[in-house]
Amino acid sequence: MRASFYRNFLKRLYPPTTTKASNSTHRIRNIMSESDQSIGFDTPRLVTKKILAKLQHEGDGAVVRRGIGRSEQKFLDPFLMLDDFSVSPPAGFPDHPHRGFETVTYMLQGSITHQDFAGHKGTIHTGDVQWMTAGRGIIHSEMPAGEGAQKGLQLWINLSSQDKMIEPRYQELLSDDIKRAEKDGAEVRIIAGESMGVRSPVYTRTPTMYLDFTLKPRAQVHQNIPESWNGFVYVIEGEGVFGKPNSSSSTAHHVLVLGPGDGLSVWNRSSKPLRFVLIAGQPINEPVVQYGPFVMNTEAEIDQTIEDYHYSKNGFEMAKYWRSQ
């Protein structure tokens, strides 16, 4: 079959997305109430868009809630996609390729076994993280390793043009090795970046913050975010008030896109715990051309990637005879 067949096949699976990232950064001067001023941020970040991550089918029988990477929010530089996934045997994500970005898989419940065409194989369990830099090319599978629903979050982070063709690499963190901090009823697991004076050891090629917060009832938290970064929240469970004290509450499975500012404030005014992830990153400010699992800067680079994948070359050499077990 010719490369054109693969291109049409990928088009049907993943509608093409072409985005020109903005180079401009706008500051908004907020008129703050006395309670806002006590937070300590010069420019508190407010929620500019709220998106319900709706259920859809992906892979082979898997179900995901996609918050970033859908029509309401196709791209938030440098983030390409966020899926809240649930997969039960025999469903899963069988052999598939990636090029030009990173995937971050964070297990919330159960276990997923990963294997790739270079011989890397392992299982991540509840609370574990796999940070995979696909770079110039990886073909891998991600399949449930236990009975019942295996749940987690998968984030796709773009790579700059100078990093898209680097050699693949992995960073894997066991749950017990993830740094934690706690203050006044707010607990955070620091997957990437820094919170409450504690920093993660994870190296982020695209500078990134990935924090998992749990707030007890009546607790609040105020988290600094670099002003030039884009950021969003995904609510895992419970409900909370984000941005300013008089905002309406946001509930589970919502993505909250944050406006500009130097920090985010969150209040849990409910009688149940609130859990959410705060994710922010430095914009790359480059064109994005995506065909499903391939993310490059130009159409010509996508054409080359499809050809490389079809003919098992330029990073996909080991794909020719490989199948996951």
N, C-alpha and C positions, 0 to 999 in steps of 0.2 A: 504494500500500500504506500502511496506517496505521502509526502509531508503535508500536502494540502488537505488530505483526508483527516489527519490529526488536528489540523487547525480548525476545520469545520466541526469536528467532534468536540473540541474544547469550547468552541463558540456556543454550541448548544448547551453544554454543561454550565458554562460560566459566561454570561454576557460581558462583552468587553467594557472596560472602564478606562477612560483617559482623563486625567486630572492634572491641571496646572496649579501647583501649590502657590499660594500667595507669599510674596516676599515682605508684605507689609505687616506691621504689628500696631494695633490700635490700643491706646490706653483710654480707659473710661474713668473719669473722676466721679466717685460715688459720694452722694450726700448721705452721711451716716448718722444714725440716731446715737444717743448716748450709749445704748447697749452694744451697738456695732463698734463704737470707738474703743470699748474695753477689750475687744478681741486682740488688738495690737497690729493688725494689718493696715498698711497704708491704702491698699486697694483690695478689699476682699473679693474673691472670685464668686460670681453668681452663676446660677444655672441658666444657660441661654437656650437649651433645648432638652426636652424630655422625650425619650423614645422607649416604647414597650418592645422588648425583645420577644418576638412572636415565634411560635414553634414552626419548624420546617424540617424536612427530611434531608439527610446528607449521608455520604458514604454508602454502605451496604446495610440499610435498615436502621441506621442510627437517627436519633432525633436531637436537634440543637435549637437553642434560642439565640438567634443572631442579633446582636445589638449594634455593632459596627460592621459595615460591609453590606448593608441593605439599602433600599432606595431612599429611606429617610436620612441616612448618614453613611454614604459610600466610603468615606475616607476622612480621617482626622490625623493629618500629618504629625508624627510618622506612623500612625497606626492604620493598618489595612483591614483588620477584622477582629471581632471578639465573639466567640461562640461559647455559650453555656451548654455543654453537651451531656447527654444521657444515653448510654449504650448498654444493651444486655445481650449476652450470647444468644444466637450465633451472629448477631449484627456486629458491625465494626467499621473500621476504615482500612480496607485492604490496600495492597501495593499502589502507591501513587507518588508522583514526583513533586519536587519543589526547586525553585531557583530564585535568587535575588532578594531574599528576606529571611527573617528569623521566626520560629514558632516557639511560644512559651506555653507549656502544658502544666497546669496546676490542678492536682487531684483534690476534689472536695469529699469524695466518697468512693471507696473501692479501689480497683487497680487496673492499670492499662499496661500491656506488654508491647514494647516497640522493638522492631528490628529493621536494619537497613542493608543496602546492597554492599556496604563496606565491611560487614560483619559485626557492626555494633548491635548489641541486643541487651535488653534489660526490662525490668518491671518497676513502675513507679506506683506507690501506694498512697493512701489518704494522707494529705499534707505535703507530699513530695512535689518537687518541681523539676521539669526537664526544660532546659533552655537550649534550643537547637538552632545553630546558625547554618542554614542550608547553603548559603553562598552560591558557588558555581553549579551545585547540583547534588541532590540526594533523592533516592527513591526508597521509601520505607512503608511499613504498615504499622497501624496502631489498633490493637484488638483487646477486648475485655479479658481480664485475667481471673475473673471470679464469676459466681452466679449472681443473678439479679442485676439491678441497675448500677453501672459504674459512672460516676458523675464528676465533672470538672470544668475548668475554663481553659480555652485555648485562645491565645492572643497572637496575632501576626504583626510583626514590627518590620517596617521597611528598612532597607539598607541603602546607603548613599551609593552613587554611581561608582565611586572608587572602591567600594567594598562588595559589590554585587557578585564578583567573580572570585572571591577569596575561597580558600579551602574550607570545607565544612568542619564544624567543631561542636562539641557538646559541653554543657555545664549542667550537672545534676546535683540536686540538693535533697538530702533526706529531711523529713519533717523535723526531726530532732536537731538538725544542724541549722535550721532557719532562725535567724536572730529574732528575738522578741523584746518588747518593752511594754510597760503598763503604767498608767497614771490616772488616778481619780476615776476609776471605773471604765477607762478606755484602754483596750489591749490592742497591740498591733504586731503582726508578723511581717517582717521586712524582707520581702523577696528581692527587691532591688531598690537602691537609693538609701535614704536616711529618714528616720523618724525618732523623735524623743531622744536625740543624741546618740542613737545606735545606727550603725551603717552595715549594709549587706556586703559580703565579699564578692558578689556576682559582678563580673565585668560586662558592661553594656556598651557594645560597639556604637549603637545609637543611644546617646545618653537617655536613660529611662528611670522612672520611679514606679514601683509596683508594690503597693502596701495593702495588706488585708487587715481591716479594722473590725473589732467587735466592741460595741458600746453597751454597757449595762443600762437598764432603765434609769432615766434622769441624767445620764452621763453626757458629756460633750467633749469634742476634740477640736483642736485648731492646728492645722498642718501647713507648714510653709511649702511653697511650690515655686521653683524658679520662674521669674516673670515672663521670660521669653518662650516658655514651654506651653504646648497644648496639653489639656488634661480632660479626663472624664471620670465618672463614678459609675460602677455597676452595683446595684443593690442585690445582694444574695438572699437575705431574709430580714424580716421585720420592716419597720418604717422609720424614717427620720426626716429631719428638716435640714436642708443643705443650703449654704450660702449666706443667708441672713435670717435673723430670728423670726421674722413674720412671714417667711415663705410657707407655702403649703407643703405638706409632708409628701414624701415619695416612698413607694412600696417596692416589694421584691420584683425582680426581672425588668427593672427600668434602667436604661442608660441615661445619665445626666451629663450633657456636654457643658463644660465650664467656660465661662468667659475669661477675659484677661484679669490679672491681679497677682498678688504675691502670696496668697494663702487661701485655704478653704476652711470654713468652720462648719461643724456638724453637731446637731443636737438630737438626742434620743428622748423624746417626750412621752413615749409609750410605756406600757407595763411589761414589754418583752424585749429581749436583746435585739440589737440592730447589727447586722453584719454586711459589710460592703468592701469592695476593692476600690482604691484610688490609684489611677494609672495616669502618668504624665510623661511627656517626652519632648526632647528638643526637635523642632521641625527641621526637615531636610531641605525643604524648599526647592525640590526638583520635580520635573514632570513624572507622572506615574502612568505606565501603560500595563494593564493587567489582563492576562488570559488565564483565569482559573488559578492554578498553582504556580504560574510563572509571573514574576513582577519585575519589569525592567523600565527603562526610561524612554524607549522609542519603539515604534512598530517594527523597525528593522531588527532590533535586538530580540523582539518576540519571535519574529520569523526565524532568526538564527537559533534561538532556544528550541523551538519546535523541531528544527532540522537536527540539532544536536541530540535531542531526546529520541527522535526516530532512528537515527543512525548510530546511537550509542557512542558519542564522541564528546570532546570538550567538557569533561566532567561527568558524563553519563556512561563511560566505558564499561563499568562493572554491571550495567543493567542488562547487557545482552543475554546473559544466561541465568540471571538471578531471579528467584521467586521466593517469597517468604514461606516459612514452614508453619 
